[in-house]
Amino acid sequence: MSLTKAAGLAAAAVAGVGAHDLLQRKHSLLRNFPVIGHGRYLIEAIGPELRQYIVAGNDEERPFSRDQRRWIYTSAKGTNNYFGFGTDNNLESATNYAVIKHRTFAGPTPRLTRTPARSSRCRAPR
Protein backbone atom coordinates (compact mmCIF):
# COMPACT_ATOMS: atom_id res chain seq x y z
CA MET A 1 0.00 0.00 0.00
CA SER A 2 1.42 3.35 -0.96
CA LEU A 3 1.84 6.26 1.38
CA THR A 4 -0.77 8.35 -0.39
CA LYS A 5 -3.37 5.57 -0.05
CA ALA A 6 -2.66 5.25 3.68
CA ALA A 7 -2.90 9.02 4.13
CA GLY A 8 -6.16 9.05 2.15
CA LEU A 9 -7.64 6.28 4.31
CA ALA A 10 -6.61 8.09 7.49
CA ALA A 11 -8.15 11.34 6.23
CA ALA A 12 -11.35 9.50 5.31
CA ALA A 13 -11.51 7.94 8.79
CA VAL A 14 -11.04 11.34 10.45
CA ALA A 15 -13.69 12.84 8.16
CA GLY A 16 -16.08 10.01 9.06
CA VAL A 17 -15.55 10.56 12.78
CA GLY A 18 -16.01 14.31 12.28
CA ALA A 19 -19.26 13.79 10.36
CA HIS A 20 -20.56 11.48 13.09
CA ASP A 21 -19.63 14.03 15.75
CA LEU A 22 -21.46 16.83 13.94
CA LEU A 23 -24.66 14.79 13.55
CA GLN A 24 -24.88 13.22 17.00
CA ARG A 25 -26.98 14.89 19.74
CA LYS A 26 -25.65 13.29 22.92
CA HIS A 27 -22.45 15.28 23.57
CA SER A 28 -22.41 19.00 22.86
CA LEU A 29 -18.62 19.07 23.22
CA LEU A 30 -18.21 16.69 20.28
CA ARG A 31 -20.77 18.62 18.24
CA ASN A 32 -18.92 21.91 18.79
CA PHE A 33 -15.40 20.48 18.51
CA PRO A 34 -15.55 17.42 16.26
CA VAL A 35 -12.58 15.02 16.42
CA ILE A 36 -10.63 17.25 18.86
CA GLY A 37 -13.29 16.69 21.55
CA HIS A 38 -12.30 13.02 21.72
CA GLY A 39 -8.92 14.14 23.08
CA ARG A 40 -10.63 15.73 26.07
CA TYR A 41 -12.49 12.52 26.86
CA LEU A 42 -9.23 10.58 26.55
CA ILE A 43 -7.40 12.90 28.94
CA GLU A 44 -10.39 12.83 31.32
CA ALA A 45 -10.26 9.02 31.31
CA ILE A 46 -6.57 8.91 32.27
CA GLY A 47 -6.89 11.92 34.60
CA PRO A 48 -6.71 10.02 37.92
CA GLU A 49 -3.40 8.45 36.92
CA LEU A 50 -1.98 11.84 35.89
CA ARG A 51 -3.18 13.60 39.05
CA GLN A 52 -1.65 10.88 41.19
CA TYR A 53 1.87 11.94 40.27
CA ILE A 54 1.82 15.21 38.38
CA VAL A 55 -1.09 17.59 38.87
CA ALA A 56 -3.21 18.82 41.79
CA GLY A 57 -5.52 16.64 43.85
CA ASN A 58 -9.30 16.45 43.68
CA ASP A 59 -9.88 19.14 46.32
CA GLU A 60 -7.30 21.74 45.31
CA GLU A 61 -9.23 23.34 42.46
CA ARG A 62 -11.33 26.47 42.87
CA PRO A 63 -14.15 27.48 42.97
CA PHE A 64 -15.45 23.88 42.80
CA SER A 65 -13.58 20.69 43.54
CA ARG A 66 -13.34 17.93 40.96
CA ASP A 67 -15.83 15.79 42.91
CA GLN A 68 -18.37 18.62 43.04
CA ARG A 69 -17.93 19.25 39.31
CA ARG A 70 -18.41 15.54 38.55
CA TRP A 71 -21.68 15.58 40.49
CA ILE A 72 -22.84 18.73 38.64
CA TYR A 73 -22.02 17.23 35.22
CA THR A 74 -23.87 13.99 35.91
CA SER A 75 -26.87 15.85 37.34
CA ALA A 76 -27.03 18.13 34.31
CA LYS A 77 -27.03 15.14 31.97
CA GLY A 78 -29.88 13.56 33.91
CA THR A 79 -27.88 10.42 34.68
CA ASN A 80 -27.33 8.70 38.01
CA ASN A 81 -25.63 11.22 40.32
CA TYR A 82 -25.19 8.87 43.28
CA PHE A 83 -21.57 8.07 44.03
CA GLY A 84 -20.12 5.55 46.44
CA PHE A 85 -19.00 6.28 49.95
CA GLY A 86 -15.38 7.03 50.62
CA THR A 87 -12.97 9.87 50.44
CA ASP A 88 -9.39 10.54 49.55
CA ASN A 89 -9.09 13.26 52.19
CA ASN A 90 -7.01 12.78 55.35
CA LEU A 91 -9.78 12.93 57.94
CA GLU A 92 -7.66 11.76 60.88
CA SER A 93 -5.76 15.04 61.06
CA ALA A 94 -8.63 17.30 59.95
CA THR A 95 -9.89 19.80 62.48
CA ASN A 96 -13.59 20.13 63.28
CA TYR A 97 -14.44 16.85 61.58
CA ALA A 98 -16.17 14.25 63.72
CA VAL A 99 -14.70 10.78 63.35
CA ILE A 100 -16.75 8.05 64.97
CA LYS A 101 -14.83 4.90 65.77
CA HIS A 102 -16.64 1.80 66.90
CA ARG A 103 -15.38 -0.60 69.54
CA THR A 104 -16.22 -4.26 69.75
CA PHE A 105 -15.82 -4.55 73.51
CA ALA A 106 -16.60 -1.18 75.02
CA GLY A 107 -15.35 -0.27 78.44
CA PRO A 108 -17.27 1.72 81.00
CA THR A 109 -18.73 4.94 79.70
CA PRO A 110 -17.19 8.15 81.02
CA ARG A 111 -19.26 9.98 83.56
CA LEU A 112 -20.78 13.14 82.16
CA THR A 113 -21.04 16.24 84.31
CA ARG A 114 -24.18 18.27 84.09
CA THR A 115 -24.00 21.99 83.61
CA PRO A 116 -26.59 24.07 85.41
CA ALA A 117 -29.30 25.60 83.30
CA ARG A 118 -28.33 29.05 84.51
CA SER A 119 -25.01 29.96 85.97
CA SER A 120 -23.96 33.07 87.83
CA ARG A 121 -21.95 34.21 84.77
CA CYS A 122 -24.95 34.20 82.47
CA ARG A 123 -26.44 37.66 81.90
CA ALA A 124 -29.56 36.83 79.92
CA PRO A 125 -32.15 34.29 81.06
CA ARG A 126 -32.69 31.23 78.89
C-alpha positions as CSV (number, residue, x, y, z in Angstrom):
1,M,0.0,0.0,0.0
2,S,1.4,3.3,-1.0
3,L,1.8,6.3,1.4
4,T,-0.8,8.4,-0.4
5,K,-3.4,5.6,0.0
6,A,-2.7,5.3,3.7
7,A,-2.9,9.0,4.1
8,G,-6.2,9.0,2.2
9,L,-7.6,6.3,4.3
10,A,-6.6,8.1,7.5
11,A,-8.1,11.3,6.2
12,A,-11.3,9.5,5.3
13,A,-11.5,7.9,8.8
14,V,-11.0,11.3,10.5
15,A,-13.7,12.8,8.2
16,G,-16.1,10.0,9.1
17,V,-15.5,10.6,12.8
18,G,-16.0,14.3,12.3
19,A,-19.3,13.8,10.4
20,H,-20.6,11.5,13.1
21,D,-19.6,14.0,15.8
22,L,-21.5,16.8,13.9
23,L,-24.7,14.8,13.6
24,Q,-24.9,13.2,17.0
25,R,-27.0,14.9,19.7
26,K,-25.6,13.3,22.9
27,H,-22.4,15.3,23.6
28,S,-22.4,19.0,22.9
29,L,-18.6,19.1,23.2
30,L,-18.2,16.7,20.3
31,R,-20.8,18.6,18.2
32,N,-18.9,21.9,18.8
33,F,-15.4,20.5,18.5
34,P,-15.6,17.4,16.3
35,V,-12.6,15.0,16.4
36,I,-10.6,17.2,18.9
37,G,-13.3,16.7,21.6
38,H,-12.3,13.0,21.7
39,G,-8.9,14.1,23.1
40,R,-10.6,15.7,26.1
41,Y,-12.5,12.5,26.9
42,L,-9.2,10.6,26.6
43,I,-7.4,12.9,28.9
44,E,-10.4,12.8,31.3
45,A,-10.3,9.0,31.3
46,I,-6.6,8.9,32.3
47,G,-6.9,11.9,34.6
48,P,-6.7,10.0,37.9
49,E,-3.4,8.5,36.9
50,L,-2.0,11.8,35.9
51,R,-3.2,13.6,39.0
52,Q,-1.6,10.9,41.2
53,Y,1.9,11.9,40.3
54,I,1.8,15.2,38.4
55,V,-1.1,17.6,38.9
56,A,-3.2,18.8,41.8
57,G,-5.5,16.6,43.8
58,N,-9.3,16.4,43.7
59,D,-9.9,19.1,46.3
60,E,-7.3,21.7,45.3
61,E,-9.2,23.3,42.5
62,R,-11.3,26.5,42.9
63,P,-14.2,27.5,43.0
64,F,-15.5,23.9,42.8
65,S,-13.6,20.7,43.5
66,R,-13.3,17.9,41.0
67,D,-15.8,15.8,42.9
68,Q,-18.4,18.6,43.0
69,R,-17.9,19.3,39.3
70,R,-18.4,15.5,38.6
71,W,-21.7,15.6,40.5
72,I,-22.8,18.7,38.6
73,Y,-22.0,17.2,35.2
74,T,-23.9,14.0,35.9
75,S,-26.9,15.8,37.3
76,A,-27.0,18.1,34.3
77,K,-27.0,15.1,32.0
78,G,-29.9,13.6,33.9
79,T,-27.9,10.4,34.7
80,N,-27.3,8.7,38.0
81,N,-25.6,11.2,40.3
82,Y,-25.2,8.9,43.3
83,F,-21.6,8.1,44.0
84,G,-20.1,5.5,46.4
85,F,-19.0,6.3,49.9
86,G,-15.4,7.0,50.6
87,T,-13.0,9.9,50.4
88,D,-9.4,10.5,49.5
89,N,-9.1,13.3,52.2
90,N,-7.0,12.8,55.3
91,L,-9.8,12.9,57.9
92,E,-7.7,11.8,60.9
93,S,-5.8,15.0,61.1
94,A,-8.6,17.3,59.9
95,T,-9.9,19.8,62.5
96,N,-13.6,20.1,63.3
97,Y,-14.4,16.8,61.6
98,A,-16.2,14.3,63.7
99,V,-14.7,10.8,63.3
100,I,-16.7,8.0,65.0
101,K,-14.8,4.9,65.8
102,H,-16.6,1.8,66.9
103,R,-15.4,-0.6,69.5
104,T,-16.2,-4.3,69.7
105,F,-15.8,-4.5,73.5
106,A,-16.6,-1.2,75.0
107,G,-15.3,-0.3,78.4
108,P,-17.3,1.7,81.0
109,T,-18.7,4.9,79.7
110,P,-17.2,8.1,81.0
111,R,-19.3,10.0,83.6
112,L,-20.8,13.1,82.2
113,T,-21.0,16.2,84.3
114,R,-24.2,18.3,84.1
115,T,-24.0,22.0,83.6
116,P,-26.6,24.1,85.4
117,A,-29.3,25.6,83.3
118,R,-28.3,29.0,84.5
119,S,-25.0,30.0,86.0
120,S,-24.0,33.1,87.8
121,R,-21.9,34.2,84.8
122,C,-25.0,34.2,82.5
123,R,-26.4,37.7,81.9
124,A,-29.6,36.8,79.9
125,P,-32.2,34.3,81.1
126,R,-32.7,31.2,78.9
